[in-house]
């Protein structure tokens, strides 16, 4: 019902939103003398602010058309190498003959599109052959495709790693830390030759019991039935996925916004001021960030509810009780972290992370009891929150160089690093983990 009410609200606001768009055009038109006045800028600012806070933002584009490699501009082509009902695997193909480490970035299914990791991809492209999971909006997936849950997620990851083959390096950003860890454990237990060469877990809830946040407390204090009854809904008839039970993106976005409401309100007030003052650069910075942040997708309710139960309520992985039900065969496999003996592990955490707090990700090291210490590393980044782990200046200048060195250390199938690039590759080494 809540989804239908949301759609009715959006429909009711459409005439006002169109009027606001027309007002923006009128008060910003270069032939309108008022566009050069304080009054005109104020009217245009009012109209744009209203239009933006009532708009449904669509899926953004990655827009990565080229990359600098060894001082040369190299074109980049975005191509889909595998299509699944709930996910596509994207390859950022670089027009170069250089063979660099093959990296699969596993984007989270957390309400935002994979383009939220644009900065992650952009920073890795100069020295890596980059692939990413592009999860699809569940409201666009017909019911005939069946449901999608955590078991399906793990099966997808195993299939993707088989597709890319040996010597792949997998990077899990936030929520996928648990399914990526589980997939690697299952593959290693089966002596799968396609197990990844390395696994990087960035700000993920491997063991949420280690440090509490608002996210973990909510999940622990409410029964699963509360989540099913209050935050899941059926997709309305106007979408291809009509009738599918989902965790709507607008609810997830509301949760994210409420965690730092003062910050977001202040940001929009500053945006309004920049528009009135004619500060176009600051206004564009705001638009760029919020165009991405406000773009959300729906999540299949089966995946959402199973994740809440297994990860945040039962804590199945750290307790050694997690099971993987193979969707293809129905066979049940115990996810045994001790089976991980060859895949090198790097965990990354941020000091100010209020979603996956300090210690939750590092807990992975304590589970990998049979993985040699020489293959375990941990990086703790000061003065960054959750998004700063994979985007922004500290990601580019501190975290990504550590990750890049770690991947090169355990990569066997790539070409040697060109001599002139050695200086940028051989950054400070990641510190060994102390489980």
N, C-alpha and C positions, 0 to 999 in steps of 0.2 A: 504493500500500500504506500509506503514512504516514497518509493521510486515513482509511482504514478503521481503523487502529490508534487514531487520535485519537477516532473515534466510539465504538469499543469502550471506551476509557477513560472517556469521558463517560457511557456507559451503566452502566459498573461503579460509577461514583461517585454515580449517581442516588440509591440508597437512603440513603447517608451524607449527601448534600446535603439530602434531604427531612427526615432526622432533625435536621439542624442548623437547618433552618427552623422545625421544631416547637419546638426548644429555644429559639430566639429568641423565639417567641410566648409560651412559658411563662414565661421569665425576665424578660420585659418587660411582662407583663400587669399592669395597674394593680391588680387584685384579688389579685395574688400578693405577699405581704409581702417576699419575697426580692428583688423588683425594685427595692426601695429601699435595698438593701444593696450593699456592695462586692463580696461574693461573687456576688450575682445579676447585677450589671453585668459582672463578669468572665466568668461563664458565657455571658451573652448576647453579649459581645464575641468570645469564642472561637468561638461558633457562627456569628456573622455573618461573621467573617473567613474561616472555612473555606468557608462558602457562597459568598462573593463570589469567592474565588480559584479555585473549581471551576465556577462558573457560565458558561454561554454567554450573553452579553448580546445581546439583539435590537436591531433598528434603533430608535434613539430618534426622538422627534418634534421638530420645530422649535419648536412651542408658542408661536409669535409671534402673539398674538391682537389686539394693538393697538399703536399707535405715537403718539408725541407730535409733532404738526405744528403749528407756529405757536401753541404753548401749548394746543392742543386734543387730546383723546384721540380718535384715529381708528381704527375697527375694521380689522383686517387679515384677509383670507381667503386661505387657501392653495389654489390651484387648479392642476390639471395642464392645460397648454395643448397639449401634444404628448406622445404615447406612442410610444416606440420599443422594440424588443426588449431593448436594453441600457441605455436611459436614458429618463427622463421630464424634460420641461422644466416646472419649477414657477414659478408667478407668485405673488408676494405682493401680492395686490390690495388696495390701500388705498381705503377709502370716502371719497375726496376728489375734487374736481373739478380740483385743481391738476395741471398737466402738468409733471412733472419729468423730468430726463434718464433715458433708458431704459438700464438696466445689466444685462448678462448676466454673472453670476459663473460661471466654469467651475471646478467642484470637481475635485480630483484623484481619479484612480483609483489609490489607494495603500493600499488595505486598509480605510480608514475610510469611513463614510458621509458624504454631503454635509452632514449635521447638524453635523459638526465645524466648519463655517463659520457656525454659528448667530450667533456674536458678530459676524462680518463682515456678515451680512445685517442684523442688528438695528441696527448703527451706520449703515448706509447708508440704511435705510428712511425716515428723516424727510425726506430731500432727494432721493430717487431712486425710480424705478419699477423694482423689483428682480425679476430672474428668476435662476434657478439650475439648473444641470444636476444632476439627481438620478440618479446612476449606480446600476444595479441589481446585486444580488448575483448573480454569474455561476452560482452553484450552483442558482439558481432559474430559470434560463433554459434551456428545453429544447434538446436538440441539434438539433432540427428548425429552429431559428432560425439555424443556421450559426455560424461562429466570429466573433470580434470582435478586430481587431488595430489597429495604429496608423493604417493607411490608413482603416479604418472610422471611427475616432475623428475624424480630420480631416474626413471626409465628413459626419459628424454635425454638427460645428461649423459647417460651411458651410451645412447645411440649417437649423440653428437661427438663424443670422444672416439667412438669407433670410426665415425666418418672422417675425422681429422687425423686419426692414426697415432702411432707412437711419437714420442718426443713433443707432445703438446703440453703447454703450460696453462693450467686453468686458474682463473682469478675469480673468486666469489666476492661480490660487493654486498655487504649487509645480509639481508634475509637468506640468500642462497647458501650461506656458509654451512648450514646444517645439511641440506640435500647434496651439496657438492662433497662434503666430507663423507656422507653416507654412500654416495656413488663410488667414490674412490675406494672406500673400505670393501664394498661388495666386489669391485673389479679386482682388487688385490687378493681377496680371499679366493677368487676363482682363477688366480694366476693369469688374468687377462693381459695379453701382450700390449693392449692399447691403453693401459693405465697411464695417467699423465706423468710427465717427468717431474713436475712440481705442482704444488697446490698452495695458492695464496688466499688467505681468509682475511677480509677487511671489515672490521666492525660488525661481526656477526654474532648471533645469540647461541653459541655452542653450549654454554651452560649459564642460563639466566639467573641461576641461584647465587652466583658469585657476587653480583652487585645489582641491587634493585634500582629500577627506574619506574616512571609513571606507566610505561608500556607493560613491564613485567607485573607490576602490582595490579593493574586492571585485569590482566589475564588470569592471575592467580586468585583474585578475590571474587570473580564472577563465575558461576557454573557455565558449562558449554551451552546449555539451553538458553541462557541469557543472550549470548552472542547470536545464536541462531534466530531467536525471536525478535531481537532489537536492532541488529545491524546487517542482517541479510534480507534480501528482497528479490522478487521476481522481475525480470526484465520486461518492460512494457511491449505491447504489440508493434510499436513503430520501429523496432530494431530486428535484425536477422536472428538474434539470439533470444527472441521472445519466449518467455516462460522459463528461461534458465534462472536458477537460484544463484545470486551473486552477492558479493560484498561490494556495493556501489563505490565508485571512485570518489564521488562527492562527499560521502561519509568519511572515507579515509582522509581526504583533504581537510575536512573539518577538524578531524582529530589532530592532524599535523599542525594546523593553524592555531588551535586552542592551546597547544603546548608552549607556544611563544607568541601569544596574541598581542601583547604590548609591542613587541618588535615589529610584527606585521602591520599593525595599525599605524605605528610611527613611520614605517617605511612608506605607507600610502599617503600619509600627511606630508611627508617630505616630497614625495612625487608631485603632489598637488602644488606645493610651493615652487618646485622647480619649473613646472609648467607655467605658472603665473609669472615667474621671474624671467622666463625665456631661456632657462638653462637646459638646452637641448641634450647635451652630452649626459648629464646626470639623469634626465628623464629616460633617455635611451637605455642606460644601464639598468634602471628599474624595469623597463619593459622587457628587456632581454631575459632577466632573471625570472620575472613572474610569468612571462609567456610560457616558460618551461615548467615552473613550479605549479602553476594552476592547470596544467594539462594532465588530466587523470584518466585512468581506465578502470573498468570493473574487473573484479577477481572472482573466479568460480568459487561459489560458497563451499564446495567440497574441499578445495585446497585450503581455503582460509580457515575453516573449522578444524580440519585435521592438523594444520600447523599450530593453531592455538592449543589444541589438546596435547599433541606430542611434544612440542618444543617448550611451551610456556607453562603447561599444567602438569604433565607427567614427567617432563624432563627425561624422556626416554633415552636419548643419545648418551648423555653423561652417566646415566645409571646402567648402561649396557643392556637396556631392554628394548631398544628400537628394532622394529621388524620392517622388512621391505617385502611387500606383496607384488610380485612381478605381474603387471597387467596382462602380459602376453601368455603366460603359462599358469598363473595363479599360485605358483610356488612361493612359499614363505621363506625368507632368508633373514637370519639374525645379523644385524649390522654390527660387526665386531671391529672396533677401532684398533685392536691389537694386530689385525691382519695387515695394517699399513706398515710396510717395512722398506719400501723402495721409493715412494713418492715423497720428495723433499717438501718440507712444510715451512711456510712463512706466515706469521700472524701479524696483523697491523691494527693498532688501536689509537684512538685520540683521547687526549686528556679531558676534553670537555664534552665528550659524546654522551648525550642524554637519552639515546635510543638503545644502543648496545654499549653499556658502560664498561669502564676499565675492568678487565679480568674475564669478561664473558667470552671473548674470542681466544685469549691466551690459554684458556682452559683446554683447548685442543691438544696442547703439548702433553698434558697429563694423561690424556686418553691414548696417545700413540706410544705405548710402553715399549714396543719392539722396533720403533724407528730410531736408527742411530742418532746420537746427539749431534753428529756432524751434519745432519740433514735437517736440523730444527733451528729456526731463527725467529726472533720476535722484534718488532719495531714499535716503540711507543712514542707518539708524536705529541709534543706539548703544544698548548694553545690552539688546538683545533677541535671543532665539534664534529658531529657525525658527517656532514657533507664535506667538511674540509679534509676528510681522509682521502677522498677520491676526486676532489675538484678544488681549484683555487691555487694560490701562490705556494702554500706550504706543500701541497700535493706535488706540484711541478718541481719545486726546488729541493725538497727533502725526502718525501716519501717515494716518489716515482724513481729517483736514482737508486735508492736502496732496492726497490723491487726489480729494477733493470739489472742490477749487479747480481741479484739472487738468481734470476732466470738464466743469465749467461753462465753462471757457475755450474748449473745443472743441465745445461743444454748440450746435446751431442750432435745434432743434425744440421747445424747452421754453418754458414761460411765464417771464416775468421773475421774479426772486426778490422776494418781498414785502419791503417796506422794513424791517419789523421783524425779518426774518431775515437781513438783509445782514451783520450783525455776526458771525453764526456761519458764514456762507458765505465771507466774505472773510478767511480765515485766511492765515497766512504762505504765500507762493507757493512752489511747488517749485523747487528750484535747477536751472538748465539742466544737462544732462548734458555731460560732457567725454569723449567717446569716445576 
